[in-house]
Amino acid sequence: MVLGNPENIHRRSNEQSLLKDIAYFEARLEEMGYNGDCAYERAIVKTFARLVEERRDSLAGLRASIAA
């Protein structure tokens, strides 16, 4: 793997983007609490939790492709 390769730079950029997304959604979940006070907040909590899992899955796939 050549780090200066444009493909690898793009993958690293995607990795950083996914990490930032995960951090954002996790921080919002911490601020709101994981239960939500009303239906609206519970829907947001559910959506953010799903987005975190999706980003983690994408990150795992991306890291696997980088390691290969």
DAJOBEL-V986107 format. One record per residue. RES is the residue in three letters. OMEGA is omega in whole degrees, 0 to 359 (* if undefined). D_FIRST is the distance of its C-alpha to the first C-alpha in whole Angstrom. Layout:
BEGIN
RES,OMEGA,D_FIRST + RES,OMEGA,D_FIRST
END
This chain:
BEGIN
MET,178,0 + VAL,184,4 + LEU,181,6 + GLY,179,9 + ASN,181,8 + PRO,179,11 + GLU,180,10 + ASN,177,8 + ILE,179,11 + HIS,179,13 + ARG,179,12 + ARG,177,12 + SER,177,16 + ASN,179,17 + GLU,180,16 + GLN,178,18 + SER,179,21 + LEU,178,21 + LEU,178,22 + LYS,177,24 + ASP,180,26 + ILE,180,26 + ALA,180,28 + TYR,183,30 + PHE,178,31 + GLU,178,32 + ALA,178,34 + ARG,178,36 + LEU,178,37 + GLU,180,38 + GLU,184,40 + MET,190,42 + GLY,186,42 + TYR,182,41 + ASN,182,44 + GLY,183,45 + ASP,182,49 + CYS,182,49 + ALA,180,48 + TYR,181,46 + GLU,178,44 + ARG,177,44 + ALA,178,42 + ILE,179,40 + VAL,180,39 + LYS,180,38 + THR,181,36 + PHE,179,34 + ALA,178,34 + ARG,179,32 + LEU,177,30 + VAL,180,28 + GLU,178,28 + GLU,180,26 + ARG,178,24 + ARG,177,23 + ASP,178,23 + SER,180,20 + LEU,179,18 + ALA,178,18 + GLY,179,17 + LEU,180,14 + ARG,177,13 + ALA,180,13 + SER,178,11 + ILE,182,8 + ALA,184,8 + ALA,*,9
END
